[in-house]
């Protein structure tokens, strides 16, 4: 059986940076207030003309270059995003066009902050069943377009960015396991009320922004990330001591620290980028992964646990050898 193995990683962050002090000049907040509650120091914001598909392509090109393959060798593109350029076509189809590829399958996955984990699971199944040899999986978001910049409870949390991996069919171990879940019962704790089917044009502008019950989401995230980590490790006979790296969704430093503590992972083995990038939703895990690969922390053959939690609620984890 072939394994889905990461052949290359890539990421992209918009040039514009908005610091906590920048936000403090336009709303009732401060750098200290934001850092104490979230660990975030700054975030990147897409420029006019930058779209989810354009930043996805930038990250994809870097992953393709790192993998050392030609774009035409890609036979499936999966993009995880909640902020597509258009209602249709998909961001994946736009990425395909901009990369100069034609004919391969391409589609989007919408699972909010867990989207990249969902995408990896889908890609792994394609590779294992012989449906694809080289799969491009991207997480990309321009969340700044759906943030109310007058709402302190949400505006300080989010940023824009993209991350990508190129998975190849390989005889060597790669993705060991992927587990995904969802529970729609508490959707209103974290959602954007506006939508096409519910009457987008008729809704007030306020409904087109992220709305969140922060305390409830925090509690649910900590408990759920602990359970999915244990499910994945116990289900495959792996102990936390065997992990080389923990790469969680970068939503909030307190959530990351709580999840790592429950897992028993020391801080020096946890990849953290939320301070520099804020919450980039589906992009956060591949962004963090690429940064840790490129700065030399994550090395070939090491065992990683990736996990995410997002609106839906959705959650999932991936156990893999890099």
N, C-alpha and C positions, 0 to 999 in steps of 0.2 A: 504493500500500500504506500502511495505517495503521501508525504507530509507537506503542509503549507508552511513554508519557512520564510521569514523576513529576509529579503535580498537587499533592500535599501529603504532608508527613511528620509523624509524631507519635511520642511516646515516653512512657513512664511508669516511674518508679522508686519502690519502696516507701519509706515514710518512715523505717523503722528502718535505722540505719547501724551496722555492726560494723567497728571499726577494727582494725588489726594489734595495737595495744596491748590491745584487748579480748580478742583471741584469745590473746595472751601470758599473760593471767591464768588461762586454763583449759587451756593445753597448753604443751609445751616448744618455744616459738618466741619470736621477737622481731620488732619492727617492722623492724629492720635486716636480719635474716635473710630476711624475706619480700620486702622491697623489692629487695634485691640479686639475688635469684633470679627475681623475677617482675615487679617494677615496681609491684605492687599496694600501695595504701595503705589502702583500705577497700572495703566492698561493702555493697549494700542487701539486706535480708532481708524476705521477705514476712511480714506479720503474720498472726496466727490469723484465719481467715476469708477472707484474700486467696488467690485461686487463680489458676492460669494464665489461665483465661478472663476473670476479673475485671480483671486487669492488662492483658490483651490488648485488652479493650474500652476501657479508659482511653486506651491508646495510639492505638487506632483512631479514637476520637472526635476526638482532636487532629489526626490526619491528614485526616479528613473535613472538619473545620472549616477547616483550612489549604487544602484543595482547593476549598472553597466549593461543595460539592454537597450534596444531600440524601441521607441514607442509602438511601432507596428507589431511588436511581439505580444503586446497586451491583448488578452482576449476576454477581459471583463473589467468593468469599472463600476465601483460602488461608492456613492458619496453619501455620507451621513450629514444631514443639516436640517435646521428648522427655519432657515432664512434664505430660501431659494430666491434667485433673481426674479423669476417669473412664476406664475401659477403653473404653466407648462410652456416649453418642455422642461425636463428635469435638469438640474445642475450637472448631473453625470453626462447627459447628452451634450451639454454646452462644453464641458471639459473635453469630451471626446473630439468635438469639432476643433477646438482650439489646439489640441495636441496633434491634429492632423491624422487621426485614426478614423477608420470607417469600418463598419460591419460587426464589430464586437458588441456584446451585450452591455448595456449601461442603464443604471437606474439609481434612484435616491432611496435612502432609508430615513424615516422620521421617527426617532425614538429619543429626541431631546438630548440630554447630556450623556445618555447611554448609547447614543447612535453609533459611535465608532466600535464599541464592543459588539453590538448587533451586526455591524458590517463585517467584522472579523469572523464572526460565527458563520455568516452566509458564505463568505469567501472560502473559509476552511472546508465547508461542505462541498462546494464546487470542486475544489482541488482534490479532495479525498475520493470523490465519485467520478473523477476523470472529466468533469465538465469544463475545466479551465486549467491552464498551465501557468499563466502569469496574470495575477489579479491586482489591480490598483484599488486600494481602499483609502478613502480620504474623509477626514472630518473637517468641515469648514463652516464658519459662521461670521455674519456681520450683525451681531446682536445689538450694536449701537443704534440700528435702524428701528428697533422695537423697544427701546428703553425710554421711559419718561425721565428726562433730565432734570425735572423738578421734584422727582420722588426720591428722597434720600435713601429709602429702604431698599431700592433696587438699582438706582443709577450708579452707586459706588461699586457694585458687584461684578459688572459684566464688561467684556472687551471683545475685540475682533481678532481673528487669526485662522490659520489653517495648518493641518498636519497630514502627512500621508505616509503610507507604507506600500511597498511593492512586494507582494507575496508570490513566491515561486513554488512549483511542485518540485520536491527534493526528496532524496532518499534519507537525508539526515533529519533528526527530530526538529520539529518546529512547534506549531500549535499543538499542545497536549490535550487541552479541553477548553470548551467555551460553554458557559451557562447563562441563559437570559431569562428574564421574568418581567411581568407587568401586572399592575393592579390599578384599574381605572376608577376605583371607588372614591378616591380622594383627589380627583383631578383639579378641583377648584383651589387647592392649596398652592398650586403653582401652575399658572396658565396664562395664555393670551386669549381673552374672550372673543376677539373678533375672528371672523372666518368667512369664507366664500359662501358656503351652504347656509350659514346662519344669517346672512344678509350683511355683508361687509360694508356696502355703500350706505346702509341705513344706520349703522352703529355710530355712536359718538366717538370722536377721535381718541378719547381716553381708553376705549376698549381695545385699541390696537397696540397697547403696550403690555409688557410683562407685569403680572400681578402675582404677589407671593405672600404667604403667611410664613415669615422667616423662622419663627420659633418652632412651629409644627414641622416644617421641612427639615430643620436641623435634627430634631429628635428622630424622625423617620429615617433620615439618611444614615445616621450613626448606627442605628440598630440594624438596618438593612445591609449596609456594607459589611458589617461583622458577620451576619448570617450567610451572605453569598460567598465570602472568603472561606468560611469554614466548610460550606457545602462543596466548594470546588476542591479544596485541599484534602478533606476527608474522603471525598468521592474518588480520588485518584491516588490515595495512599501517600500523600506528600505532607510533610510537617512544615510549619512556618520556618523552622530552623534551616531547612533545605533551600529556602528562597534566597536568591542573591539580591533581588530588587523588588520593591513594591512601587507600582506606578499607578496611583489613584487619579480619579477625576479631580481636577483642580477647581473646586468650588469655594472652599473656605478652609483656612489653615486649621481652625479648631476641629472641623470635621475630619480632616486628614490626620491630625494628631490623635484624635480619639480612635479612629479606625486602626491606625498603626499600633497604638497601645494595646487595643483588644487583641490584635493579631500577634503581638509580641515582637514587632519589627523595630529595631533600633533606628533612631532618626537618621543616622548616616547611611541607611539602606533604603530610605524613602526619597523618591524623586519629587521635589517641590518646585513649582514654577508660579504658583498662584500669586506670589508677591509681585512678580514682574508683569504678569499677563492678565490677572483677574480671572473670572470664569468665562471661558470661551466655549462652553457647552461641548458639542460633539468634537470640537477641535482640541480640547484640552489634553486628552490622553496622548494622541499622536504628537502633539507639540512637545509635551514633556518628554516623551520617549525619544524623539529626534534630538532634542537638546542634550539629553544624557548620553546618547550614543556618540554624538559629535564631540562632546567634551571629554570623552574617554572613560566615563564612569561605567557605562554598560558595555560589556565585551562579549565577543562570540562565545557561545556555549553556556552562558549564564542563564539561570532560571528566573523568570519574571512572573509576577502576578499583576495583572491589570484589572481594574474594576471601576465601574461607574454607576451613578444614580441620577435620575433626572425626572422631569415632569412626565406625568402619565398616571401613576408613577411607573417608571421603568428602571430596571437595574440588571447588572450582569457582570461577569468576570471572564477573563481569559488567562489561562496558564500556558506559558510558552517558553521554549528555549530560543534565545536570540541567536 
